[in-house]
Amino acid sequence: MAAASACRGAGCGPHCSSPSAAGAEEGAPAERMGRLSIAAGATTTCGKCDGGGPAVAVSGGAGMCQECFRAYLFGKFKLAVTSNAMVRPTDAVLLAFSGGPASRVALQFIHEMQSKAIQSWETSNLQALPAFGVGVGFVDESALSVRPEHETETATEDIKSIVSSLSPGNKQVHFAPLGDVFSSGSKDKAARLKEVLGMIDDETGRDDFVQCLRMLSLQKIALENGYTKIMLGTCASGIACHVLSATVKGQGYSLPADVQYVDTRWEVPVVLPLHDCLAQELSLLCELDSLKTQQLLDRPCSGINSLVASFVTRLREENPSREHTILRTAQKLKPFPFNKFSANGYHDFLPSRLRPKFQNVDTNESTFSEILCLICGSPFSESELQNLENTKHKAQKKIDLYTAHCCQSCHFQILPAATDTYAHFFSLLPKFWTEKVDAASASNSSLRDQIEDYLLEEDDVN
């Protein structure tokens, strides 16, 4: 955001020292709208409410006033939530809050939906459907950056202040250091985090690994506190960047899993209600509605992710609709079965016109193996599944199984280059990951022991 002193004569307020401050109070709204426009060619008056106020520009050049612009974004959010059955009345939703504009808007919008649900429940005679709960989760990654302690404390207090200002609806805030995903027996979790990151040679791999730990941390918060959904502030701009970076990294097979509204492959399902909103639109709304953000603890992306983000920014400057074009192209890929909620009760809380969408679930549609990468959670392709099956029959050590449970992208970017360090690397990983492989291996061994007497040996066949 531009500093207040850089108003350049536009008139930043009643105490502005600019020569044009006289009369600025009268012209401030129009000037402010013009300064915050996000696309060229916008009309000066709102085209939606018959010129009810000065317009801001949205993608495509259509002009809207502040009220219509806000309603436009809230409509996208609400449509995504209701049409994809993201939130049921009985749910407890954990909002992943980074402090940036996207998660700040998501917090504001889900709060408004919760407030309306609370009001409807209180005024209802039957009180059959309770209002869903909302909590806020913040993953503290300050251990990976050199920041003064007072900055971290300031950011923490700001986040608490933002959440506490929203009422009705009591919203608990959960702060979780990124290192907490490691086992409780670790003496210094921050040191362990830095050690495992130090073993990853690729810069992009380190950045992706931190994202995987962030998701694991959110899952941990949700499971320990009884949340049934995790809501992310990922928007169309972020998804567009991910589409390009995943393509560059060779993650084309698993890409459809990451660009949908719903993702149930995790133990606690993940939903993306800002799926259709652009980052610039969300930043603009924060400015117009004076929604306080806190980005002091943000960590910039690096490697391929950083290059792609810069490239998408350049595309946006040329044509603001490019991000939506990338997103629409990716959505033509066939999603996985876990990219929608099953019909087991979700349609009960939906309007009748939407119920068929969830009732007509084709149970024979899926050939999904439900085998996911140990680290990033990507679904395995046919070649990766075949390699895993071959390894299961030949593996002599657990390390071989751990390695086979990693997708090809993680092999190239995250696993250490030296194979003799694999044992130490996997010993440093969160137990939540490796224990899943151990449990699956033990289950297979137990099943084989039970049917061993009925198996034919090669000599018997001959």
N, C-alpha and C positions, 0 to 999 in steps of 0.2 A: 504494500500500500504506500502511496506517496505520502511524504511528510506534510504536515499542516502548513509549514512555511513555504512550500512549493506551490502555492495556489496560483501564481503567475497572473494575478489580477482578476481571478474569477470570483474572489470574495469567499473566504473560507468560514466566515462567521461574523457575529456582531462586533468582535474585537479585532477584526482583520486590519492590518496596517497597510494593506494594498491601496493605491490611489483610487481604484475603482470600487472600494468598499461601500461608498455611498450608494444607497439604493440596492445594495447586493442582497439584502434580506428579501426584497420582493422578487428578484430574478434568480435567487439561489436554486430553487428546485429545478428549473429548466437547465441552468448551467450545470448543475450536478448530474442530471440525467445525461446531458451531452457528453460530459467528461467520462462517464462510466459506460458509454456505448461499447458493445462488443462486436459489432459488425457494421460495415459501411452501408450506406444507402437506406438508413432508417428514416421513417417519416418523423416529423416534429411533434405530431399529436398521436394519441393512441388510436389505432385502427380497430380496436376491439370494443371499446365502450364509447364510440362516436366522439372521439376527441375529448375525453373526460379529463385529460391531464397530459403533461409532457411525456414523451415516449422514450423508452430505452430500446435498444436493438437486440433482437434475439437471432439465432441462426436462421439464415434465409433472408434476413433483412426486414422481417415483419416488425412493425413498431407496436409496442405495448407500454402502457403506463405502469407505474410501480405496482399498483394493486393487481392489475391484470397479469403482469409478469410473475408476481408471486403465486397467483392462482394457477397460472400455466405450469409452473414447476411443481406445486403441490398436487396438481391433478395428475402429473406423470408419476409422482411418488405413490399416490393413493391407488392409481390404476395398477401399478406393478404389484403392490401389496395385496389388493383384493383379487385381481384376476389370476394370480399365481398362488393363492391361499397361503401367503407367507406367514400370516399371524392369525392364530385362533384365539378366541376369548379365554381359553384356559392356558395359554402360553405365558412363559416368562422369557422376555427377550433381552439378550445381552447386546448392547450397542457397542461396537468397537470404536472407541473415540481416540483420534490422534491429535485433535485440536485444530486441524485444518478446516478449510471452508466446507469440504464435502461431508465430513463426519459431523460438523456443526449443524449443517442444514438437515442432515438425517436425524440428528437428535431433536431438533426443533419440530420437525414434521411428525416424528413418531410420538413426541410428547403431545402434540395437538390431537392426534388420533386417539391417544390414550385418554386425554382429558374429555374428549367427546364421549368415549366409551364409558368413562366413570360417570359422567353426567346422565347418560342414557340409563345406566344401571340404577343410579340413585332415584331417578324419576319413574322408573318402571314399577308397576304394581307386582308383576310376577318375579322380577329379578332373577330370571332364569339363566342369563348369560353374564358372567362376571367380566370385569374389565381386565385385559391382559396386563401383566407386569413388565416394567422396564428397568434395567440396570445398565450401568456404564462400566466398561472395562478399558483400562489404559495400560499398555505394555511399555514399561520404562526401559529404553535402550541406552540410557546415559552411560552405562558401563563401557560402551563401545566408542565413546567420544570423550575428549578432554574438555570438560565444562566446569566452571566454578560451581561449588555446591549450592550457592545462593540462587543460581539460575534455575537449578532443578527444583528447589523449594518454591521459588516464585511460580514456576509453571504448574506445579502440583496444586498450589493454593488457587491459582486462576481456574484450573479445571474444576476444582471443588466448588468454586464460586459460580461458575457457569451452570453446573448441574443443579446446585441448590436453589438457583433463581427460578427454576421451572416448577411450577405447582399448578393444579393439584397433582398428586401421584408421587409417592415417596420413591426416589431413585437412589439406590445405593451405588457408590463409586468404588471400584476395585482397582487398586494399583498393583501391578505385578512386574517386578524386575525380570528382564528377559532370561537371566540366569536361573530363575526358579524352576525352569522346565527340567533341569538336571536333578538327579536323585538327591533326596534329602540327606544322604550320608556324605555328600561332597562337602569338604571342609570350606573351600572357597569357590563358590559357584561362578563368580565373575571371572576368576582365574581360569577355571575350566572352560568357560565360554571362549575366552581369548585364545586358549591353547588349541581348541578344536578348530577355530577359525584360522589360526596360524598354520594349520596343516593343509588348508585348502589353497592350492597354488593359484587358481584362476580367480581374477577379481570379480568377474560376473558370478562365478560359483559361490563366492563368499556372500555376495549380495542376495542371491537366491536362497542360500542356506539360512540367512537371517530371516527372510520372509517365511520360510518353513517353520522356524522356531517361533515366530510371531503367531502363526496360526495355531501351533501346538500350545502356546501360552494362553490364547483365547479359549481353546478347548478345555484346558485345565481349569481356568476360572469358571467356565460355564458348568462343568461337571461337578466341581466342588461346591457350587452355590445353587444348584438346582435349576439352571436355565435350560430351556428347551429349544431355543433358536439363537443363532449368532447373526447379527445384522451388521454388514460392512458398509462403509461409505464409498465403495468403489463405484466410479461413474463411467460414462461412455468414453471419456478421454483416457482414463486409466486402462480400460479394457482395450481400446484401440492400440495403445502402446504395448500392451501384453500380447496382442495378436501378432504384431510385427516382431517383437523380440522372441516370442516362442517359435515363430517360423524360422528365424535366423538360427536359433539354438537346436533345431531339429526336433521340436516337440509337437509336430503337426498332428500326430495320432491323438494325443491327449488334449489338444487345444479346444475342441468343442466342449469339454467338461468345464472349462474356465470362463466361458463367455455367456453363460445362461443366467437366468434370474434365480434359480434354486440349485443348490448342491447338497445332496444328502449322503454323499460318500463318507462324510465325517460322522463321528459318533453323535455330535450335536450339529444338526443341519445348519447350513450357511445360506443366507439370502442377500440379494443385492437390489434393494428398492430404488436406488439411484441409477440403475442400469442405463436409462435413456437420457440422462441429464449430462450436459457438458460441464467441464471444470470451470470454464469462464462464466457460465450462467450461475453456478453455485457461488463463486467468488463475488459476482455482482450482487446476488441476493444478500449475502452477508454484509456488503457495504450499504446497500439500500435500507435494510432492516436493522442496521447497527448490531448485528450478531457478533458477539465477541469471539475471537479465535485465539488459539495459543499454539504457535508453531516454533516455540523456542527450542524444543527438544527434537525437532525434525532432523532426520539423517538423509542427506541427498543420496540418490541411487548412483551406482557406478558401473563401469564396464559397458557391456552391450546395452543394458537397461538405460544408462545415461545417454548413450548415443541415439538410441531410438526415441527417447523423450525429446531430445533436441530436434530430431528430424520431424516428429509429429508437430512440434511447435512451429517449425517452418512451414509445414503444410497448412496449419491452421491460419497462419498469417496470409497465405495466398488465397485460401478458400475455407471459411469456418465450417463448412459442411463435410470436409474430408474425414473427420473423425467418425461421423455417423456412417459415412460410406464404408469405411473399414469395418465398422461394427456390423453393418447389415451384411456385408460379404461373409464375415466369419459365421454369422448366424445361419447361413445356408448349409453349413456343415451339420451332419446328423448328430444330435445330442445323445448322451448316454442315458440309459434308463434311470440313473440316480439323479438326473437333472430335473426331476419333478417329484412331487409327493405322491405316494401311492393312494389308492382309493379307500384306505382303511380309516374312514371317519372324517377325513379332511373336508369332504363335500358337505357334511352335515351343517356346517356353519356358513355355507356359501349361499348367495342368491340362487334361485332355481334355474335361472338362465345360464349359470356358470357350472352347475353340478355335472352335466354330461362330460365336460372337459376332464374331470377327475374320476368319474365313474367308469368311463370307457378305457380303462388301462389295459393294454394288451399284455397279458402275462407271458405270452410266447415271443414277445418282441425282442427280448434281450438274449444275447449270447455272452453277456458280460461275465467275466470270470470272477469278479469281485476281488481280484488280486491287485493291490496297489503298491506303488513304489514305497519302500521302507522310509525314505526321506521326504520326498516331495508329494507323495500321495497320488501321483499320476497313474491312470489305469494302464495295464500292460498291453502291448501289442501282441500279435500272434507270435512273432519271432522271439519276443522277450518271454512269453509264456513257455515256448518250446525250450528255450535255454534254461529256464527255471526247472522244468520237468526233468531235463537231462541232468542238471546239477543235483537234484534231489536223490537220484539213483546212484550218483558217483561221489557225492560230497563226503569227505572224511572229517571235516572240521566245521564248526559253526560259522567261522569266518567265510567259508565258501557259500553257505546258505545266505548269510547277510549280503554278500556281494551280489549273488544272483537275484536277490529281492530289490535291487536298485535298478532303476530304469537306465537306458542308454545315456540320456542327458546327464543324469547324476554321475554316471561312470566317467564321462568326459570332463565335467566341470566341477564336481564336488569331491569325489574320492581322490585321495592323494595319488600323485604320479607313481610313487614307489610302492609296489604291492607288499613289500615286507613291513610296511607301516600300517597295513589294514587292521591288524589285530588291535593296535593301540588306538587307532582312529575310532573303530566301532566301540571300544571300551569307554570312550569319552562321550558317545552319543547318549541322548536321553533314554532311560530305560523303557519309557513308554513305546518307543519305536522297536527296539531290539526284542523286548518281551513278547511282542506280537508274533515275531518270527519264531521265537522259542516255543510259544504255545502251539502254533500251527505245526511245527516240526514234531512236537511231542504227541499231538493228536494223530498225525499220520503214522508215527511209530507204533502208537497204541493200537490203531486199526490194523496195521500189518501183523502185529503180534496175535491179534484175535483171529485172523484168518490164515495164519501161517500154516496150520495143519492141513488146510484145504488147497494150498498152492502146489502146483506141479513143478518139480525141479527139471532141469534140462535133461538129466539122465533118464528121468521117467518118460519124458516125451519121446526120446530116441528109442 
